[in-house]
């Protein structure tokens, strides 16, 4: 394994090494290892993919395939606010695409579906949030928004931004 990857793991993500070493050569422990790393860091560091795969004796593509199958895993650090958009059939039919379009107007979103121009918000798309009777559904952190329109979504995000601006202003006054 490349010395650079090992140095990054040892210096920036030491718990990855600790967790992986406990399951060395055990490909069947992949989900457990991913869960422990996700619980430790809040995400799976991209820099650790090859290290995890090599340690468990699986391919990086197998690891990434497993990660993308389960909504729980992410390669990006969680930000203060996570916007979850339901992409289930009911939500799709009742307006989820328009909600994603609105988010695209409010934020720059890259091809991986990550918000790249605002450090407060993360975006997740879920196959189903289990609230079909309330579709389309959006969850921002733990708050569920039902029968959401693009205007409602913009208003909710505006309220959060306003609240954050007030907090920032108060912090500056104290400093």
Secondary structure, DSSP 8 states (H G I E B T S, - for coil): --HHHHHHHHHH-HHHHHHHHHTTT-GGGHHHHHHHHHHHHSS--GGGHHHHHHHHT--HHHHHHHHHHSTT--SS---SEEEEEE-SHHHHHTTHHHHHHHHHHHS-B-TTS-B-S-TTEEEEEES--S-GGG-S-EEETTEEE-S--HHHHHHHHHHHHHHHHHHHHHHHHH-
